[in-house]
Amino acid sequence: MAFTMKRFDELTLNEYHELLKLRCAVFVVEQQSPYQEVDDADKEALHLWLRDDAGALSAYARVLPAGVTHETASIGRVIAVQRGTGAGRRIMEEALRVAQDALGADVVTIEAQVQARGFYEKLGFVQTSDEFDDGGIPHIEMRWRS
């Protein structure tokens, strides 16, 4: 799987369209969660994605500096197109590396869907909030420390 990272102003229109199309397909349509998927945080984000050998998107995440959506650096909009391929783990490992290397982060916050808690715990995240509703889906805040 080929890894790419770009800042907002480095994305081509076609890349941004492809990323938004995937995010909307998963978070709005598949999960039936009507919310404002496209937000101003995209402009501050480092956009990360993986492509499979055929060139199709296999995973995506965005990494945000401290102060944009959380007091710490954060990772969000995490998608693995197909489960069981290792793409989800790899995109999160890359996102943590980018948060540390590009942003100097030693603490990273996520808002995880409750059903994915175990996945994030295996990466070292710890639950830091009670359950809350986000777009009709139960979430929890989790933090990772280096």
Buried (B, 14 or more C-beta within 10 A) or exposed (E): BEBBBBEBEEBEEEBBEBBBEBBEEBBBEEBEBEEEBEBEBBEBBBBBBBBBEEEEBBBBBBBBBBEBBBEBBBBBBBBBBEEEBBBBBBBBEBBBBBBBEBBEBEBBBBBBBEEBBEBBEEBBBEBEEEEEEEBEBEBBBBBBEE
